[in-house]
Amino acid sequence: MATRHLLLILLLTSILHAASSIPGNSTVDAPTATAYDVLEQNNLPRGLLPLGVKSYALHDAVLEVTLSVPEVCDFFVTIDGRKYLIKYGNRDGGVIAPGSITKVHGVRMQDAWGLWHGFDEVTRVGDQLEFLVADQDTRSFPVSAFAHSPRCNEGSV
């Protein structure tokens, strides 16, 4: 009788362990993981997100981020002496996979002529990040330019 109970307990433990090993709605194992951790676990630099992430959700590879700013977060990224103004809305996101974020929404970049363009995709290619802007133009930046998360509203005029 004791052997049957032991076998039953082992069986239930095995089933529970197997069920907990099935991939769920998150690629993050630690319960205290941050949106920045999700980026790094997908081989993307944490500086793709500004400081001030209030919360995030990850469901079926769709990453939704809420920033702790009322409406907009803007900042400059300086690459090769040239400044690029980037703006995030309060809610931003996209579909995350190792090395890329597709279907990006809520993020815009200002070009040299002062025009704003939305991002469609960010892909890591070696030590470069390629930004697909408005389905037509790809801009490459070194990953190192996004090593640290910038502070919001450093680009405000």
C-alpha positions as CSV (number, residue, x, y, z in Angstrom):
1,M,0.0,0.0,0.0
2,A,2.8,2.4,0.9
3,T,4.5,1.5,-2.4
4,R,1.4,2.4,-4.4
5,H,1.1,5.8,-2.6
6,L,4.8,6.5,-3.3
7,L,4.3,5.6,-7.0
8,L,1.2,7.8,-7.2
9,I,3.1,10.7,-5.6
10,L,6.0,10.2,-8.0
11,L,3.6,10.0,-11.0
12,L,1.8,13.2,-9.9
13,T,5.1,15.0,-9.3
14,S,6.3,14.0,-12.8
15,I,3.1,15.2,-14.4
16,L,3.3,18.6,-12.6
17,H,6.9,19.0,-13.5
18,A,6.3,18.2,-17.1
19,A,3.3,20.6,-17.2
20,S,5.4,23.4,-15.7
21,S,8.1,22.8,-18.3
22,I,5.7,23.5,-21.2
23,P,6.4,26.9,-22.7
24,G,3.7,29.3,-21.7
25,N,3.1,33.0,-22.3
26,S,6.5,34.2,-21.3
27,T,10.1,33.7,-22.4
28,V,11.2,34.9,-19.0
29,D,11.8,32.3,-16.3
30,A,12.3,34.6,-13.3
31,P,9.1,36.1,-11.8
32,T,11.0,39.4,-11.2
33,A,12.3,39.7,-14.7
34,T,11.9,43.1,-16.4
35,A,11.1,44.2,-20.0
36,Y,14.9,44.9,-20.3
37,D,15.6,41.3,-19.4
38,V,13.2,40.1,-22.1
39,L,15.2,42.2,-24.6
40,E,18.5,40.7,-23.5
41,Q,17.1,37.2,-23.5
42,N,16.3,37.7,-27.1
43,N,19.8,39.0,-28.0
44,L,18.7,42.6,-28.2
45,P,20.2,45.5,-26.2
46,R,18.3,46.9,-23.2
47,G,18.8,50.4,-24.6
48,L,16.0,49.8,-27.1
49,L,13.7,50.7,-24.2
50,P,14.1,54.0,-22.3
51,L,14.3,54.1,-18.6
52,G,10.9,54.3,-16.9
53,V,9.1,51.1,-18.0
54,K,6.2,51.0,-15.7
55,S,4.9,47.5,-16.7
56,Y,5.1,45.0,-19.5
57,A,3.2,42.0,-20.7
58,L,4.5,39.2,-22.8
59,H,1.9,36.9,-24.4
60,D,2.5,34.6,-27.4
61,A,5.7,36.6,-28.2
62,V,3.8,39.9,-28.3
63,L,5.6,42.3,-26.0
64,E,3.6,45.3,-24.8
65,V,5.4,47.9,-22.7
66,T,3.8,50.8,-20.7
67,L,6.1,53.7,-19.8
68,S,5.7,55.8,-16.7
69,V,5.4,59.0,-18.6
70,P,2.1,60.7,-19.2
71,E,2.1,60.9,-23.0
72,V,5.4,60.8,-24.8
73,C,9.0,59.8,-24.1
74,D,11.6,61.3,-26.4
75,F,15.4,61.3,-26.4
76,F,18.4,61.6,-28.7
77,V,20.7,58.8,-29.7
78,T,24.0,60.1,-31.0
79,I,25.8,57.9,-33.6
80,D,28.9,59.0,-35.4
81,G,28.4,62.6,-34.1
82,R,24.9,62.7,-35.6
83,K,21.8,63.0,-33.3
84,Y,18.6,61.1,-34.0
85,L,15.5,62.0,-32.1
86,I,13.4,59.0,-31.0
87,K,9.9,59.2,-29.5
88,Y,8.0,56.5,-27.7
89,G,4.3,56.7,-26.8
90,N,3.0,55.7,-23.4
91,R,2.2,52.2,-24.8
92,D,4.6,50.6,-27.2
93,G,5.3,47.1,-28.4
94,G,5.8,44.5,-31.1
95,V,6.4,40.8,-31.7
96,I,9.7,39.7,-30.2
97,A,11.8,36.8,-31.3
98,P,15.5,36.1,-30.9
99,G,17.3,38.9,-32.6
100,S,14.3,40.9,-33.7
101,I,11.1,42.8,-33.0
102,T,8.6,43.0,-35.7
103,K,5.2,44.8,-36.0
104,V,6.7,47.6,-33.9
105,H,4.2,50.2,-32.8
106,G,4.4,53.4,-30.7
107,V,8.0,54.3,-31.7
108,R,9.0,57.0,-34.2
109,M,12.3,58.4,-35.4
110,Q,12.9,61.9,-36.8
111,D,14.9,62.0,-40.0
112,A,17.4,64.7,-41.1
113,W,14.6,66.7,-42.7
114,G,12.4,66.8,-39.6
115,L,10.0,64.2,-40.8
116,W,8.8,61.5,-38.4
117,H,8.8,57.8,-39.4
118,G,7.4,54.8,-37.6
119,F,9.5,51.7,-37.1
120,D,8.2,48.5,-38.6
121,E,11.0,46.2,-37.5
122,V,14.3,46.1,-35.6
123,T,16.7,43.2,-36.4
124,R,20.1,42.5,-34.9
125,V,22.7,41.6,-37.5
126,G,26.0,40.9,-35.8
127,D,27.0,44.1,-34.0
128,Q,24.5,46.2,-35.9
129,L,20.8,46.9,-35.4
130,E,18.8,47.4,-38.6
131,F,15.7,49.5,-38.3
132,L,13.1,49.1,-41.0
133,V,11.5,52.5,-41.2
134,A,8.1,52.9,-42.9
135,D,8.4,49.8,-44.9
136,Q,10.9,51.4,-47.3
137,D,14.2,52.4,-45.7
138,T,16.6,50.4,-43.6
139,R,18.9,52.2,-41.2
140,S,21.8,50.5,-39.5
141,F,23.2,51.5,-36.1
142,P,25.8,49.9,-33.9
143,V,24.4,47.8,-31.1
144,S,26.7,49.7,-28.7
145,A,24.6,52.8,-29.3
146,F,21.8,51.1,-27.4
147,A,23.8,49.5,-24.6
148,H,22.2,51.7,-22.0
149,S,18.6,52.8,-21.6
150,P,18.3,56.6,-22.2
151,R,16.3,58.9,-20.0
152,C,12.9,60.1,-21.3
153,N,12.4,63.7,-22.4
154,E,16.0,64.5,-23.0
155,G,15.0,65.5,-26.6
156,S,12.3,67.9,-25.6
157,V,12.7,71.4,-27.0
